[in-house]
Amino acid sequence: MTYTQPLLNFLDDRSNIPHMESLTQPVNRVRRRGRPPKNRQSTAETRDLLLRAGLEVLTKKGFATAGIDGILRQAGVPKGSFYHYFKNKEDFGLALIDYYGRFFAHKIDQHLLAPELSPLDRIRGFIDDAAEGMARYEFRRGCLIGNLGQEMAALPESFRSKLQETFEDWQARFADCLEEAKRHGELSASADSAQLASFFWIGWEGAVLRAKLEQTTTPLTVFAQYYFAGLPAE
């Protein structure tokens, strides 16, 4: 399957990290009427297209106010196809969380597994790229998981555990990086990596929200400064 650059930009903008090298070719939108195709590859492509269109629509509207019809128009897919892949809007939303969570986890790994940098510099690189991405797109976009978390009062209760699981996965990746920082002598051997990773994501999501509100990277810079200053050293 191939992708348009606007959709590519959208996915990378939502993570505020540079583009994935594996998604670089243009795509033709699927425009079919009636039942979804029987071919397995085409079926997978149609489902993927619906998820990508859903993410694109959510850059403009919250999940609670986004309509299925708008997503179908964006994807160029008939309503019958939507209900072939998803039971309802709630089921679609849960799939979106999984879809974005895996995508962003890959983005995190691009930074935190970079062997040429020290572990803490990998985290600094993640923060720097995020700040640059938010400024480049005028602070209009942020983290889908964080955005949904802010909407939670109006969302199906089933979203709560999915969102928590996604944050926990991202935190685990950061905890692994912090454990490596301990082995490199950048962090005290007695440091609680899991707690420090949890603290990062709690503070980071707040900093992203504040950056969007103030339209400046200053909240990200302030958070990063005090996060690293507070890490227990040897």
C-alpha positions as CSV (number, residue, x, y, z in Angstrom):
1,M,0.0,0.0,0.0
2,T,1.2,3.6,-0.7
3,Y,0.3,6.9,0.9
4,T,-0.3,10.5,0.0
5,Q,2.2,13.0,1.5
6,P,-0.7,14.9,3.3
7,L,-1.7,11.8,5.2
8,L,2.0,11.1,5.8
9,N,2.5,14.5,7.2
10,F,-0.7,14.2,9.3
11,L,0.5,11.0,11.0
12,D,4.0,12.4,11.7
13,D,2.6,15.7,12.9
14,R,0.4,14.0,15.4
15,S,3.5,12.5,17.0
16,N,5.6,15.6,16.4
17,I,8.5,13.4,15.3
18,P,10.1,13.2,11.8
19,H,8.5,11.1,9.1
20,M,8.7,7.3,9.0
21,E,11.1,6.3,6.2
22,S,8.9,3.3,5.4
23,L,5.9,5.5,4.3
24,T,7.2,7.6,1.4
25,Q,5.2,6.7,-1.7
26,P,2.0,8.3,-3.0
27,V,-1.3,6.5,-2.8
28,N,-4.6,6.3,-4.7
29,R,-7.6,6.5,-2.4
30,V,-10.0,3.5,-2.5
31,R,-13.3,4.5,-4.0
32,R,-15.6,1.6,-4.3
33,R,-19.3,1.1,-3.9
34,G,-21.0,-1.9,-2.3
35,R,-19.4,-4.6,-0.3
36,P,-15.7,-4.4,0.6
37,P,-13.3,-6.3,-1.7
38,K,-12.7,-10.0,-1.1
39,N,-8.9,-9.8,-1.8
40,R,-7.1,-9.9,1.5
41,Q,-4.6,-7.1,0.6
42,S,-7.4,-4.8,-0.6
43,T,-9.4,-5.6,2.5
44,A,-6.5,-4.6,4.7
45,E,-5.9,-1.5,2.7
46,T,-9.5,-0.4,3.0
47,R,-9.5,-0.8,6.8
48,D,-6.2,1.0,7.0
49,L,-7.6,3.8,4.9
50,L,-10.6,4.2,7.2
51,L,-8.3,4.4,10.2
52,R,-6.0,7.0,8.6
53,A,-9.0,9.1,7.6
54,G,-10.3,8.9,11.1
55,L,-7.0,10.2,12.4
56,E,-7.1,13.0,9.9
57,V,-10.6,14.1,10.8
58,L,-9.7,14.1,14.5
59,T,-7.1,16.9,13.8
60,K,-10.0,19.2,13.3
61,K,-12.7,17.8,15.7
62,G,-12.8,15.9,18.9
63,F,-13.9,12.2,18.8
64,A,-17.2,12.9,20.5
65,T,-18.2,15.5,17.8
66,A,-16.6,13.7,14.8
67,G,-19.2,12.0,12.6
68,I,-18.9,8.8,10.7
69,D,-20.1,10.4,7.5
70,G,-17.2,12.9,7.5
71,I,-14.7,10.1,8.0
72,L,-16.3,8.1,5.1
73,R,-16.1,11.2,2.8
74,Q,-12.5,11.7,3.8
75,A,-11.6,8.1,3.0
76,G,-13.9,7.8,-0.1
77,V,-15.3,4.6,1.3
78,P,-19.1,3.6,1.4
79,K,-20.9,3.2,4.7
80,G,-21.3,-0.5,4.1
81,S,-17.6,-0.9,4.2
82,F,-17.2,0.9,7.5
83,Y,-19.7,-1.5,9.2
84,H,-17.9,-4.5,7.6
85,Y,-14.8,-3.6,9.6
86,F,-16.2,-1.9,12.7
87,K,-19.3,-2.7,14.7
88,N,-19.9,1.0,15.6
89,K,-18.1,4.2,16.3
90,E,-16.9,3.0,19.7
91,D,-15.3,0.0,18.1
92,F,-13.7,2.3,15.5
93,G,-12.4,4.5,18.3
94,L,-10.8,1.6,20.1
95,A,-9.1,0.5,16.8
96,L,-7.9,4.1,16.4
97,I,-6.2,4.0,19.8
98,D,-4.4,0.7,19.0
99,Y,-3.4,2.0,15.5
100,Y,-2.0,5.3,16.8
101,G,-0.4,3.7,19.8
102,R,1.6,1.3,17.7
103,F,2.6,4.0,15.2
104,F,3.8,6.3,18.0
105,A,5.6,3.5,19.8
106,H,7.6,3.0,16.6
107,K,8.4,6.7,16.7
108,I,9.5,6.5,20.3
109,D,11.8,3.6,19.5
110,Q,13.4,5.5,16.6
111,H,14.7,7.9,19.3
112,L,15.2,5.7,22.4
113,L,17.0,2.9,20.6
114,A,19.4,5.1,18.7
115,P,22.8,3.5,19.5
116,E,24.9,6.6,18.6
117,L,23.5,8.6,21.5
118,S,23.7,8.2,25.2
119,P,20.4,7.1,26.8
120,L,19.5,10.5,28.3
121,D,20.5,12.2,25.0
122,R,18.0,10.0,23.2
123,I,15.2,11.4,25.5
124,R,16.5,14.9,24.8
125,G,16.3,14.2,21.1
126,F,12.7,13.1,21.4
127,I,11.8,16.3,23.2
128,D,13.7,18.5,20.7
129,D,11.9,16.9,17.8
130,A,8.6,17.3,19.4
131,A,9.2,21.0,20.1
132,E,10.3,21.5,16.5
133,G,7.3,19.7,15.1
134,M,4.8,21.7,17.2
135,A,6.3,25.0,16.2
136,R,6.4,24.0,12.5
137,Y,2.7,23.4,12.5
138,E,1.9,26.4,14.6
139,F,0.9,24.4,17.7
140,R,-2.4,23.1,16.2
141,R,-1.6,19.4,16.7
142,G,-0.6,17.3,19.6
143,C,-0.8,13.7,20.8
144,L,-4.0,11.8,19.9
145,I,-3.9,9.7,23.1
146,G,-3.5,12.9,25.2
147,N,-6.3,14.6,23.3
148,L,-8.7,11.6,23.9
149,G,-7.7,11.6,27.5
150,Q,-8.9,15.2,27.8
151,E,-12.2,14.1,26.2
152,M,-12.7,11.1,28.5
153,A,-15.8,12.4,30.3
154,A,-17.6,12.3,27.0
155,L,-16.2,9.1,25.6
156,P,-17.2,5.5,26.1
157,E,-15.9,4.0,29.3
158,S,-14.1,1.2,27.2
159,F,-11.7,3.9,26.0
160,R,-10.3,4.4,29.5
161,S,-8.4,1.1,29.8
162,K,-7.2,1.4,26.2
163,L,-5.7,4.8,26.8
164,Q,-4.1,3.7,30.0
165,E,-2.6,0.7,28.3
166,T,-1.1,2.9,25.6
167,F,0.5,5.3,28.1
168,E,1.8,2.3,30.1
169,D,3.4,0.9,26.9
170,W,5.1,4.2,26.1
171,Q,6.2,4.5,29.8
172,A,7.7,1.0,29.6
173,R,9.9,2.1,26.6
174,F,11.1,5.1,28.5
175,A,11.8,3.0,31.6
176,D,13.9,0.7,29.5
177,C,15.9,3.7,28.3
178,L,16.3,5.0,31.8
179,E,17.5,1.5,32.9
180,E,20.2,1.8,30.2
181,A,21.1,5.2,31.5
182,K,21.8,3.6,34.9
183,R,24.1,1.1,33.3
184,H,25.9,4.0,31.5
185,G,26.3,5.8,34.8
186,E,24.1,8.7,33.7
187,L,21.5,7.9,36.4
188,S,21.8,6.7,40.0
189,A,21.7,2.9,40.3
190,S,19.0,3.3,43.0
191,A,16.7,5.4,40.7
192,D,13.2,4.0,40.1
193,S,13.1,3.9,36.3
194,A,9.4,3.0,36.2
195,Q,8.4,5.9,38.4
196,L,10.6,8.4,36.5
197,A,9.1,7.2,33.2
198,S,5.6,7.6,34.6
199,F,6.5,11.1,35.8
200,F,7.8,12.0,32.4
201,W,4.6,11.2,30.6
202,I,2.4,12.9,33.2
203,G,4.4,16.1,32.9
204,W,4.9,15.8,29.2
205,E,1.2,15.7,28.3
206,G,0.6,18.7,30.4
207,A,3.5,20.6,28.8
208,V,2.1,19.7,25.3
209,L,-1.3,21.1,26.3
210,R,0.2,24.3,27.6
211,A,2.4,24.7,24.5
212,K,-0.7,24.5,22.3
213,L,-2.5,27.0,24.5
214,E,0.3,29.5,24.6
215,Q,1.6,28.7,21.1
216,T,5.2,28.6,22.2
217,T,7.7,25.8,23.0
218,T,8.5,27.4,26.3
219,P,6.4,24.9,28.4
220,L,8.2,22.0,26.8
221,T,11.6,23.6,27.5
222,V,10.7,24.3,31.1
223,F,9.5,20.8,31.6
224,A,12.6,19.3,30.1
225,Q,14.9,21.5,32.1
226,Y,13.4,20.5,35.4
227,Y,12.9,16.9,34.5
228,F,16.5,16.3,33.8
229,A,17.6,18.5,36.7
230,G,15.6,16.3,39.0
231,L,17.0,13.0,37.9
232,P,19.0,11.3,40.6
233,A,22.7,11.1,39.5
234,E,25.4,8.9,40.8
